[in-house]
Amino acid sequence: MIKIDPSPIQKITFLGEVFLLKRDDLLDKDFSGNKARKFYSLLTYNFKGIDTIISCGGVQSNAMYSLSVLAKIKNLKFIYYSDHVPKYLLKNPIGNYKYALKNGMILKIEKDFKIPHSKSSLFIPQGGAFNLAEDGIKILANELKHLRDIDIFLPSGTGTTALYLQKHLHQKVYTCACVGDKEYLKKQFFSLESNKAKHPTILTLDKKYHFGKLYKEFYDIWLKLKRETKIEFDLLYDPLGWITLLKNRQKMGKNVLYIHQGGVIGNESMIQRYKRKFDENS
Ligand SMILES: *Cc1c(COP(=O)(O)O)cnc(C)c1O
């Protein structure tokens, strides 16, 4: 049985500035980061009459991997729908894809996936954007609410983590849109919480970045973070998170806490892609 203890908070210095860092990447080896928070309530969920978990999304998704761990622990079948598998992954299984298959995930490649309705299965929306995520994120909020004079920053995908954090915290929560744009993220917030006053504040950059694409400045800041802090951040969300935070630093208060939301297993495939593209001698 997985037990989720509070994750540590540590001080780091990056580019001459001190930040607090919430280490949700250290929650558990197999069930970590914000997916552990979002799927926390499923650890104690009453699966009576349910023998299958169904979800959908990309084949390198952190959510997919975390659900494969959950299904394994709970002795449930895990069916995952995706629209395609990149060739390089088929040839060389790696990262979340490899380990989710190892955990017994049944992968179905379908272009027009329709949400199945069956009494014996539980459907988890892509990326864990659902209201069952609130309980686990509330626990994260409880681990932060004692901090005074602090602003909180975390990068968003579906926005679920940032939204429920802001809902349960008196401190200000800042975020940025890594998937889609600001308008997409606002819509996501409204789909989970109609009261706009409880929404996080979205920070932006002038340049538009596409989710999952490789950018030299992403790889550079990720390497710099690793060199200066000795901590491995995620390569999909954290580079844009840190760039956005640093560019908008003056809009925030004196002290900032950054949430490390895990996702490091997914780096396996990202590092390979980045090395192939930007490291000359490898
Ligand atoms: C899933 C994920 C996110 C995005 O979380 P949302 O709740 O969808 O906004 C950010 N960082 C990492 C490392 C993730 O795995």
The ligand as a Gaussian input file, in Angstrom:
#p B3LYP/6-31G(d) Opt

LIG

0 1
 C        0.701000      16.563000     -15.266000
 C        1.825000      17.486000     -14.953000
 C        1.656000      18.876000     -14.926000
 C        0.317000      19.534000     -15.237000
 O       -0.634000      19.346000     -14.238000
 P       -2.142000      19.874000     -14.420000
 O       -2.837000      19.561000     -13.154000
 O       -2.721000      19.112000     -15.576000
 O       -2.078000      21.328000     -14.726000
 C        2.752000      19.668000     -14.617000
 N        3.964000      19.131000     -14.352000
 C        4.164000      17.797000     -14.379000
 C        5.518000      17.280000     -14.107000
 C        3.101000      16.937000     -14.679000
 O        3.320000      15.607000     -14.707000

